């Protein structure tokens, strides 16, 4: 499963934000933002265009950006993005992920409230301190309060795009041994994936479990991982029961059991 245009676009936009937080040249930041918009709206799969070495044929994509996009397609991140992630303070990275907080406002909040972590911001919101920061009023404080509550309640969850990438990564790891299928929230297209349901069909379960364990240690998905190992011809049923509403799935399992069919 190739990386999507949307994911490449989001990573280019993340690069622009991190460069802005580092105080990079405004024209460089704008170039990455423009590239993100171009990639999102490009006609065709950006991964395929990269493999044909045709990225520079797209208006707005020069040699430097083409090289970055090529890295993202090949391994999920560019060198410049990885360096930026490693040099920008974690608190700033966390702040710009909140609604209405761009690079400038993130720096202003950090400096005004001496924030060292996102937990410091939660405390400041509870203490009603944001309203005393220039440019931040009660409405912004309430928006951030709700966003922080949501973040806290979804700490053991992941975004859909990250779940899709996780399934693709596992599929690559097991490509010579079994077939890998998304299920649950990922298959349904839910933006918040609370459990990473995956069906692995075919192959030898014991050997596959070892490979999946090694992959999980390396990839570290944020959401709890639930993998079903089944015979190749049982993949459809396994995907259904991993995806169906729990109550409906349980009811149908009973019906299947009465007919002598084991779907677990």
Buried (B, 14 or more C-beta within 10 A) or exposed (E): BEBBBBBBBBBBBBBBBBBBBBEBEEEBBEBBBBBBEBBBEBEEBBBEBBBEEEBBEBEEBEEBBBBBBBBBBEEBBBEBBBEBBEEBBEBBBBBBBBEEBEBEBBBBBBEBBEBEEBEBBBEBBEEEBBEEBEEBEEEBBEBBBEBBEEBEEBEEBBBBBBBBBBBBBBBEBBEEBBBBBBBBBBBEEBEBBBBBBBBBBBBEBEEBEEBBEEBBEEBEBBBEBEBBBBEEEBBEBBBBBBBBEEEEBEEBBEEBEEEEEEBE
